[in-house]
Amino acid sequence: MIAVTRLDGTRVVVNAELIETIEAVPETVIVLVTRRRIMVREPVDEVVERVLAYRRGLVMPVDAVRGALPARDTQE
């Protein structure tokens, strides 16, 4: 999910997995796979960076996952 600002100033959180395209016409328009269009204040590059940051957050390094899990008792 990414947070963006509509042209009227309201904040909205968009499911980044549903974004099909991002256009500059001259406003930034996010087009979802449902064909819904959301016009936002952020420039295209910023929206793209937020989507990439969201996706990077989904891929955790294996060591980070191991550190989050409780230690296993290997004595059994």
N, C-alpha and C positions, 0 to 999 in steps of 0.2 A: 504494500500500500504506500502511496506517496501523497503528500499534502501539497495542494496548489491553491491559488487564489483566483476566484472568478473575477470577471471584469467589474462587478459591482462591489468587490471587496470582501465577499464572504469566502471563508476557507472551506474547502471540500477535500475529502480524502478519496483518492481514486485507486481502484484495484489495478496495479501495474501489469498484472497478468492479462488483463482484458484490453490493453492498449494495442491498437492495430497500426495507427500512424499518428505522427505529430507534424502539423503543418504550420507555416508562418504565412498569413494571408491578409493583412499585415499582423493581426493579432495571432497569438498562438492558439491553435485549435487541436485538441486531443480527440481523436476519433477512436471509439471503442469497437470491438468486434461486433457489438450489437447495433452498430451504425449510429449510436448516440454521439453527439458532438458536444464538447465542453470547451468554451472559450476561456482562456486564462491569461493572467497578467505576466506570468513568468515567460522569459524567452525560451525558444525551442531548446537551445543548448543546456539550459538549467533543468528543464523537464527531463531531457535525456540523461543528464548526470544523476538526477534523483532516481530514475528507473535503474540505472546501472548500479548505484549504491544499494538500492533495494535488492537487486539480484546478487550482488556481492555478499550481502548479509545472509542470503539463503545458503551459501556455500561456506560452511565452517570448516576450518582446517581440522584434520583428524585429531591432532594433539589437543585442540580446544574441546572437542567432544569428549575425549578420554579424560581430560581434567575435570569435566563437569559431572562425570559418572562416579558413583561411589566405588571405592577400592574393592576388588574381589579378594576373598579369602582363598588363597592358593593352597592352604594346608589340608583341605578336605580330601 
